[in-house]
Every structure is written in C-alpha cells, then in structure tokens.
Amino acid sequence: MENAVDKLLRYVKFDTSSDEESSTVPSTLKQLKLAEQLSEELSRLNMKNISLDEKGYVMATLPGNTNKKVPTIGFISHMDTSPETSGRNVNPHILENYNGENIILNKKENIILSTEDFPEIKNYKGKKIITTDGTTLLGADDKAGIAEIMAAMEYLAEHPEIKHGDIRVGFTPDEEIGRGPDHFDVKKFNAKFAYTVDGGALGELEFENFNAASAKITVSGRNVHPGEAKGKMINSMLIASEFINMLPKDEIPASTEGYDGFYHLVSMKGNVDETKLNYIIRDFDQNKFNGRKNFIERCVKKINEEYGREVIDVKIEEQYKNMKEKIEPVKYIVDIAFKAMKEVDVEPKVVPIRGGTDGARLSFMGLPTPNICTGGHNFHGKFEYIPAFSMEKVVQIIIKIAQITEKNYSNSF
C-alpha cells in the first residue's frame, strides 16, 4: 500500500491553481490532469460508479461490505490550489526528525519557517514534517485531503474485515475561488451526509462558518490638468480613502479571531478618474452580517450626499451562508466525527471556520457536510507544512467514521 504521505508527494507535482478571472469550468484546464489521475487510481482500487465529467468533478463508490442497512456517507476534497501563491514546480522538503528549531526553507533566498512566527510547529518535534522549498505553496490544501481519502479507501478495500456501508468520494475543482459546488450533482453523489476533508490542524472539526458577501465599490472621479484643477478635479482615490477610513479600523482580519466578523479590503486599483475597491464581508451571526452590509451602503450614501452627486457605487453579492443552520438538525453527523477522533486518540477541537468550504454550500444544496481536519498548517503560502503523523491520523479518522456509522447508525435509516 502507498500511504497518504506518498500520495501527497505525487499529487503536489500537479499544478492545479485555479483562476478567478477565468470563465471556463474548471477555471484552469490543468486541474483535469489531476482529475484524470485520480480517476485512474480509483479504477485500480476497483471502486464502482467512477465518473469524471467534462467540468472536472470526480466521483466513485466503495461498495459496502455489511448486510445491515447503512446510510451512504461521503468524503469530499478539492483538487485546486490557491492562486494567491504559485503552485507550479512544487518541490516538497521532508524533515525526517524535526528538531524543534527554525527550519531553513530556502537558504539562497533566506526564507525561514520561524518558531517565533509559527510557534505551533514546535509541537511536532521528533516528527516527520513536509514543508515547501520557500518558493511555492505546498498544496496540502487540499491535496492532503485527497491523499487521506484515497489512502483510507485503499486500506478499507484491502481489509474487508472492517465493516462499512457504501462510501462515496468526490473530488472537485475551483473551491479556492468559491465555485466548487457550482456544478456538484448532489443527486448523483447520492449520499445521506458527507464530510469535507479540508480543515487545518489535527483535531479540527467544524460545522459553523462565516456568512459571506463581496462588496465591489467603484468611485468615479474627474480628471483635469492639475494646473487648472481648482473646483473642477474630483480625485477618486481620495474619495476611496474617505470610504476606507469610515469602516471600523479594528474590524479587519488582522485584528479579529474566533467569532469576530470583519471587513476585508482584498484589492484596490485606481487613478484620478476611477478607483475600484474589492471587499469581502464576513460574520457568523446573521443579524450582524446584515448589519455590516447595511453599514457599507450607508457609508456610500453619506459620501454621495456630501458630494451632491453619485461619486461612489457599491454592488454587494452574497457568497455563502453559515452551514450551522443545516447541520444542527442532523447534529449526529458531527457526533460521529467527534467519536471517531476520540477513538483514534485525537482530541477534537470544535472550532468555527473563519472562512468557507464547499461543505457550507453543499449543506444548503441538501447534502449536510461538516468539515474535518487534514492536519496541515499555514495554507496558501510558502510557509505551508504538514506533519506525516497528522496525515496518518486523519486516514484513521476517515476509516473510523465509516466503522461507527455501520455499527451505531444502521437501524436509524
């Protein structure tokens, strides 16, 4: 058997960065290369109902081996990596016995994974750790999830003494740009419930996430030669600065944690004539979330009133909702994962997702889908790493979820 770490090291060689500017599905055709590879591997495992559609969605079934009536469960991970950092020519470094000190990722560029900046890494002293070479991301988000699901399916296929019901697996494109569930066929997947294997540190178990919206703000100015500008020029960049300063300075990602919401300026681009601001708005509480959207609209209205004309415009679009609303009525699926972690000596950490996963949207599409850990840290950047020990534990968690469902929930459906 090939373990999850070996699979991860193969998968990260595929450049699967998604592209928010693309209108194709998947957003980058290179994601299909990994999809084809996974489809072939599922076939070699003698999985059933294997499908790879033209949009890059991979699905397959590991048939149950019990005579009980057991709900079909699913495990889902995404194939794309974040476009924020290059995923091309990923060159993983492997530390066999981490000494608990700073890790030099790239000596030439003096890129160091510092224990001062990332103190949690010291928890893995003595463990095998996979890091980047300091020039790309690693891609454990979410190729670690894929590797762990594949390793678990391989183990179950080779150990028929472990009883389980039908298990569906799904690998999706474009999660990192918010499009993963866009063409996910819930009816075809045909699972009672599922888990995204897309979380961070070992033990994370999540069934709450942000309510999310984007706010695209356009400021219109008027350019006039600066020598003749008095009373005529309207500098859109200065108006944009006024708007930015109207938002609470401490309600940004760098100043918030836990259940705190925020406004996040993702990008800005402009000149005298026109400036564009792209914000994301996040909050766990629906009422506070609505309040944030309303506050942005009030700020826009106030600026327009001050200038006596419409110099600023905003378009707010909903992105996803807090899955808690859909998970709480079927909370037993969280309990299954909690128990599975306990039984393999992993301490569950039930935490809110300060972001979103495919599971959030899938839950509102009729497939309740909480999120479990991959074991990785510092996703989306060159300081990303994952301990081999954590990956091995996640494989055990997936297997145990299947066992517990077969043993304890067969008479409930």
C-alpha positions in Angstrom: 0.0 0.0 0.0 1.1 3.6 -0.7 0.5 5.7 2.4 -1.1 9.1 2.4 2.2 11.0 2.5 3.5 9.2 -0.6 0.2 10.1 -2.4 0.5 13.7 -1.3 4.1 14.0 -2.7 2.8 12.7 -6.0 -0.3 15.0 -6.1 1.5 18.2 -5.3 3.6 17.8 -8.5 0.4 18.6 -10.4 0.0 22.4 -10.8 -3.7 22.9 -10.2 -4.0 26.6 -9.3 -7.5 27.9 -10.0 -8.1 31.3 -11.7 -10.8 33.7 -10.5 -10.6 35.7 -13.8 -11.4 32.6 -15.9 -14.9 31.9 -17.2 -14.2 28.2 -18.0 -15.2 25.2 -15.9 -12.8 24.2 -14.4 -11.3 27.6 -14.3 -7.9 26.1 -15.4 -7.7 23.1 -17.6 -4.6 21.8 -15.8 -6.9 20.7 -13.0 -8.2 18.0 -15.3 -4.8 16.3 -15.3 -5.1 15.5 -11.6 -8.7 14.6 -12.1 -7.7 12.0 -14.7 -5.0 10.7 -12.5 -7.4 10.2 -9.6 -10.0 8.5 -11.8 -7.3 6.0 -12.9 -6.3 5.3 -9.3 -9.9 4.8 -8.2 -10.3 2.3 -11.1 -7.2 0.4 -9.9 -8.8 0.2 -6.4 -11.9 -1.5 -8.1 -14.1 1.3 -6.9 -17.5 1.4 -8.5 -19.6 4.1 -10.3 -16.5 6.0 -11.2 -17.2 9.2 -13.1 -15.2 12.1 -14.4 -17.3 14.7 -16.2 -16.2 17.5 -18.6 -16.2 20.0 -15.8 -13.6 18.1 -13.7 -15.8 16.5 -11.0 -14.6 13.0 -9.9 -17.0 10.7 -8.1 -16.7 7.0 -7.1 -18.2 4.4 -4.7 -16.5 2.0 -2.4 -19.3 -0.6 -2.0 -20.4 -1.6 1.5 -19.5 -5.0 2.9 -22.2 -5.3 5.5 -25.6 -6.9 5.5 -27.0 -4.0 7.5 -29.0 -1.1 6.1 -26.4 1.7 6.5 -26.6 5.3 5.2 -24.3 6.1 2.4 -21.7 8.6 3.5 -19.3 10.7 1.5 -15.9 12.2 1.8 -15.0 15.3 -0.4 -11.9 17.2 -1.1 -10.9 19.8 -3.8 -8.2 19.5 -6.4 -7.3 23.1 -7.0 -4.8 25.1 -5.0 -5.0 28.8 -4.1 -4.0 31.3 -6.8 -2.5 33.5 -4.1 0.8 31.7 -4.3 2.4 29.8 -7.1 1.6 26.1 -7.3 4.0 25.4 -10.2 7.1 23.2 -9.7 6.3 22.4 -6.1 9.4 20.9 -4.6 8.5 19.5 -1.1 11.2 19.2 1.5 11.0 16.3 4.1 12.4 16.6 7.6 12.5 13.1 9.0 13.1 14.0 12.6 12.3 17.7 13.2 14.5 19.2 15.9 12.1 21.8 17.2 14.1 24.8 15.8 13.7 27.2 12.9 13.5 25.5 9.5 15.5 27.0 6.6 13.2 26.6 3.7 15.4 28.3 1.2 19.0 29.2 2.1 19.6 31.2 -1.1 16.6 33.5 -0.5 16.9 33.4 3.3 13.3 32.1 3.7 12.9 30.7 7.2 10.0 28.9 8.9 10.5 30.6 12.2 9.3 29.1 15.6 8.8 32.7 16.7 6.3 33.5 13.9 4.8 30.0 13.8 5.3 28.6 17.4 2.8 25.7 16.9 5.4 23.9 14.8 7.4 23.1 17.9 4.6 20.7 18.9 5.9 18.4 16.2 9.4 17.9 17.5 10.6 14.5 16.6 8.0 14.0 13.8 8.4 13.9 10.1 7.3 17.2 8.5 6.7 18.1 4.9 7.4 21.7 4.0 7.8 23.8 0.9 11.1 24.9 -0.6 10.2 28.5 0.2 9.3 29.4 -3.4 5.7 28.0 -3.8 2.9 26.8 -1.6 2.8 23.1 -0.8 -0.7 22.3 -1.9 -1.8 20.3 1.2 -4.9 22.4 0.9 -6.4 20.3 -0.3 -4.3 17.6 -1.8 -3.6 16.3 1.7 -7.4 15.7 2.0 -7.4 13.9 -1.3 -4.4 11.8 -0.3 -6.0 10.9 3.0 -9.3 9.9 1.4 -7.6 7.8 -1.2 -5.4 6.1 1.4 -8.4 5.3 3.6 -10.3 3.8 0.6 -7.3 1.7 -0.3 -7.0 0.4 3.3 -10.7 -0.4 3.5 -10.6 -2.1 0.1 -7.7 -4.3 1.3 -9.2 -5.0 4.8 -12.7 -6.5 4.3 -12.9 -7.4 7.9 -13.6 -3.7 8.6 -17.3 -3.4 8.1 -18.8 -0.3 6.5 -21.7 0.8 4.3 -21.4 2.4 0.8 -18.9 5.2 0.8 -18.9 7.9 -1.9 -15.9 10.0 -2.6 -15.9 13.3 -4.5 -13.0 15.5 -5.8 -14.0 18.9 -7.0 -12.4 21.8 -8.9 -12.3 25.5 -8.1 -13.0 25.5 -4.4 -10.4 28.2 -3.8 -12.3 30.7 -5.9 -15.7 29.8 -4.4 -17.0 27.8 -7.3 -16.5 24.2 -6.1 -20.2 23.3 -5.6 -21.4 25.2 -8.7 -21.8 22.0 -10.7 -21.7 19.4 -8.0 -24.5 17.0 -8.6 -25.8 16.2 -5.2 -28.4 13.8 -6.5 -25.8 11.9 -8.5 -23.5 11.8 -5.4 -26.4 10.2 -3.6 -25.1 10.3 0.0 -27.1 10.8 3.2 -24.4 13.1 4.5 -20.7 13.8 3.8 -17.5 15.4 5.2 -15.2 17.7 3.5 -11.6 16.8 4.4 -10.4 20.3 4.1 -9.5 21.7 7.6 -6.3 22.6 9.2 -4.5 21.3 12.3 -5.2 17.8 13.6 -8.4 17.5 15.5 -10.2 20.4 13.9 -13.9 19.7 13.5 -16.1 22.4 12.0 -19.8 22.8 11.4 -20.0 26.6 11.6 -18.6 29.1 9.0 -18.9 32.7 8.1 -21.9 34.2 6.3 -20.1 35.8 3.4 -20.6 38.5 0.8 -18.5 40.5 -1.5 -18.7 44.3 -2.0 -17.4 45.8 -5.2 -17.1 49.5 -4.9 -16.5 51.9 -7.8 -15.5 55.5 -7.2 -15.9 57.9 -10.1 -13.7 61.0 -10.3 -13.0 63.7 -12.8 -9.5 64.3 -14.1 -8.4 67.8 -15.0 -4.9 69.2 -15.6 -3.6 69.9 -12.0 -2.7 73.4 -13.0 -6.3 74.2 -13.7 -8.0 71.8 -11.3 -9.4 74.1 -8.6 -13.1 73.5 -8.3 -13.1 71.0 -11.1 -10.9 68.0 -10.3 -12.5 65.1 -8.3 -9.8 62.6 -7.2 -11.4 59.2 -7.0 -8.5 57.8 -5.0 -9.0 60.4 -2.2 -12.7 59.6 -2.1 -11.9 55.9 -1.9 -9.6 56.8 1.1 -12.5 58.6 2.8 -14.6 55.4 2.4 -11.9 53.2 3.8 -11.5 55.4 6.8 -15.2 55.2 7.6 -15.0 51.5 8.3 -14.0 50.3 11.8 -10.2 50.1 11.9 -10.2 47.2 14.3 -12.7 45.1 12.4 -10.2 43.6 9.9 -8.8 40.1 9.7 -5.5 41.1 11.3 -7.4 42.3 14.5 -10.1 39.6 14.8 -10.4 36.0 15.9 -12.9 33.4 17.0 -16.5 34.5 16.3 -15.5 38.1 15.4 -16.6 39.3 12.0 -14.7 41.7 9.7 -14.5 43.9 6.6 -11.5 42.9 4.4 -10.1 45.1 1.7 -8.9 42.4 -0.8 -7.7 44.7 -3.5 -7.7 48.3 -4.7 -6.8 49.8 -8.1 -7.2 53.3 -9.3 -6.3 56.7 -10.7 -7.9 60.1 -10.5 -10.7 59.2 -12.9 -11.7 55.9 -11.3 -10.8 53.7 -8.3 -12.1 50.2 -7.6 -12.2 48.6 -4.1 -12.9 44.9 -3.6 -14.1 44.0 -0.1 -15.3 40.8 1.5 -17.7 40.9 4.4 -17.8 38.2 7.0 -19.7 37.4 10.2 -21.1 34.2 11.9 -24.2 35.9 13.2 -26.8 36.6 10.5 -28.1 39.8 12.1 -24.6 41.2 12.5 -23.8 40.1 8.9 -26.8 42.0 7.6 -25.7 45.0 9.7 -22.3 45.0 8.1 -23.8 45.1 4.6 -26.2 47.9 5.6 -23.3 49.9 7.1 -21.4 49.8 3.9 -24.4 51.0 2.0 -24.9 53.8 4.5 -21.3 54.9 4.1 -21.7 55.0 0.3 -24.9 57.0 0.7 -23.3 59.5 3.1 -20.4 60.2 0.7 -22.7 60.7 -2.2 -24.7 63.2 -0.2 -21.6 65.1 0.8 -20.5 65.5 -2.8 -24.0 66.2 -4.1 -23.7 63.6 -6.8 -23.2 59.9 -7.2 -19.4 59.6 -7.0 -19.4 56.1 -5.4 -21.4 53.0 -6.1 -21.4 49.6 -4.4 -22.6 46.1 -5.6 -23.0 43.6 -2.8 -23.3 39.9 -3.7 -24.0 37.0 -1.4 -21.4 34.3 -1.5 -22.3 31.6 1.1 -24.1 31.1 4.4 -23.3 29.6 7.8 -23.9 25.9 7.5 -24.8 25.6 11.2 -28.4 26.2 10.2 -28.4 23.0 8.2 -26.1 20.9 10.4 -27.8 21.4 13.7 -30.9 19.3 12.8 -28.6 16.4 11.9 -26.0 17.0 14.6 -25.4 13.3 15.0 -23.1 13.5 11.9 -20.8 15.8 13.9 -21.0 13.4 16.9 -19.8 10.6 14.6 -16.7 12.5 13.7 -16.2 13.6 17.3 -16.3 10.0 18.5 -14.1 8.8 15.6 -11.4 11.3 16.6 -11.6 10.2 20.2 -11.3 6.5 19.3 -8.0 7.1 17.4 -6.6 9.2 20.2 -7.1 12.6 18.6 -8.5 15.4 20.7 -11.4 17.0 18.8 -11.3 20.8 18.5 -14.7 22.1 17.6 -14.0 25.5 16.1 -15.8 27.9 13.8 -14.4 28.1 10.3 -13.1 31.6 9.7 -13.8 31.2 6.0 -15.9 28.9 4.0 -15.7 25.4 2.5 -17.6 23.6 -0.2 -19.5 21.9 2.6 -21.2 25.2 3.5 -22.9 25.5 0.1 -23.4 21.7 -0.2 -25.3 21.7 3.1 -27.8 24.2 1.6 -28.0 22.1 -1.5 -29.3 19.2 0.5 -26.1 17.4 1.5 -25.2 18.1 5.1 -21.4 18.4 5.1 -19.3 19.4 8.1 -15.6 19.7 7.8 -12.7 17.7 9.3 -9.0 18.3 9.5 -6.3 17.5 7.1 -3.5 18.1 9.6 -1.9 21.0 7.6 -0.8 24.5 8.7 -0.3 27.9 7.0 -2.2 27.1 3.9 -2.0 29.3 0.7 1.6 30.4 1.2 5.3 29.4 1.2 5.3 28.6 4.9 2.8 25.8 4.5 3.7 22.5 6.1 2.1 19.2 7.2 3.3 16.6 9.7 3.2 13.0 8.4 1.9 11.9 11.8 -1.2 14.1 11.3 -2.0 12.7 7.9 -1.8 9.1 9.2 -4.2 10.1 12.0 -6.7 11.6 9.5 -6.7 8.4 7.5 -7.6 6.6 10.7 -10.4 9.1 11.4 -12.0 8.6 8.0 -11.9 4.8 8.5 -13.3 5.1 12.0 -16.2 7.3 10.8 -17.2 4.6 8.3 -17.0 2.0 11.1 -19.0 4.0 13.6 -21.7 4.7 11.1 -22.0 1.0 10.2 -22.0 -0.1 13.9 -24.2 2.5 15.5 -26.5 4.1 12.9 -27.6 1.1 10.7 -31.0 0.9 12.4 -31.8 4.7 12.1 -32.4 4.8 8.4 
